[in-house]
């Protein structure tokens, strides 16, 4: 079985004529709209697809996490242990131990999914660049078995991290990952393989979901999948291979951002410290601050300031909903890692992490590609301002975002599910839940 996560793929694309290889798989089997979990962001949805659990159980409440004990925010951390429940590969290994009929190990491979460092899968490849003391970076991927990436690199060339994220992000990242999937099919012969195809994400954020760039990138994604399918044919395993093509969320067209931390600062809730004439969030003494992620923000609030913070957020133009404790339970995001309050933007807005009024006082990392030190997701890292020689601060450059809860009645915010088999997942509903995928995968064996 091959599970391919194509970010930004939507159900409507199946009839667009742009993705004939994916559409052919759907024609052979079944397809449906797929309901993501909330928030509809990469790490959270992937954790739910792989575990069958909601964020309230697996704990991946966003692409970033706030550590209350160290007063620090970090995005895109990769350790597997951050996911607080078993995922498909764990469940399959347990099933083998307990089963009276499964006498062989189900070999799993996972390529470029989040939170897979040190996971219990048999084959893993995930980016893990090494940052040196002189500011330089060694491009590297963590892999299992040890040396697997090095063997892959000798055959495919080095994975260029600059094509995976930043101003140079492009379909080249997905093309390399597609070749890595073909290499893994031949060299490792996994029974179950997960593959992440990211590049439509870049064009959707830069240009909007209906742009010509997204249309071109859909064609390129389809070619990658067609090549993987062809590889199974060359290996003589196509007829026995089930292909699942999934996405994580649908994009919304946006026009500008809401700087939540600036608004909290203006209300006297967020404090800063000035260091070297630059302003930094004072996480220790702030009454409230927002860890933003696309169209969602976890707002961490000190005791005694929840009501005031909620009023401030509810009064902001561009904020659609403010979730308190009970509302968080309804959306299955009531985890200890979550903010005391969660804000959701309107469909045409997204949240920036900025807290400064004067760009001259922004910390040095604000103008760089620095996914770990920024206390919020920064899509402007996809752009580069040559005059400033830095990442730009013009938030209206961003044309696409995501993260809001799906609207089932309007059919908005839904991902897609495609299989070349009749799995039964679409038998009772025209919409598949992403949390139902893991159980289907486990029950295949």
Secondary structure as UniProt FT lines:
FT   STRAND          2..6
FT   TURN            7..8
FT   HELIX           11..15
FT   HELIX           20..28
FT   STRAND          30..35
FT   HELIX           42..51
FT   HELIX           55..58
FT   STRAND          64..67
FT   TURN            68..71
FT   STRAND          72..75
FT   HELIX           80..82
FT   HELIX           88..98
FT   STRAND          108..111
FT   STRAND          123..127
FT   STRAND          130..131
FT   TURN            133..134
FT   STRAND          137..138
FT   STRAND          141..144
FT   TURN            146..147
FT   HELIX           148..156
FT   HELIX           161..163
FT   TURN            167..168
FT   HELIX           171..187
FT   STRAND          192..197
FT   HELIX           200..207
FT   TURN            209..210
FT   HELIX           212..234
FT   TURN            235..236
FT   TURN            238..240
FT   STRAND          243..246
FT   STRAND          252..253
FT   STRAND          256..259
FT   HELIX           260..266
FT   TURN            267..268
FT   STRAND          272..275
FT   TURN            276..277
FT   STRAND          278..281
FT   TURN            283..285
FT   STRAND          288..293
FT   TURN            294..295
FT   STRAND          296..301
FT   TURN            303..304
FT   HELIX           306..314
FT   TURN            317..318
FT   STRAND          319..323
FT   HELIX           325..330
FT   TURN            331..332
FT   TURN            336..337
FT   STRAND          341..345
FT   TURN            347..348
FT   STRAND          349..352
FT   HELIX           359..361
FT   HELIX           364..367
FT   TURN            371..373
FT   HELIX           379..382
FT   TURN            386..389
FT   HELIX           395..397
FT   STRAND          400..401
FT   TURN            408..411
FT   STRAND          415..419
FT   TURN            425..426
FT   STRAND          431..433
FT   HELIX           434..436
FT   HELIX           437..443
//
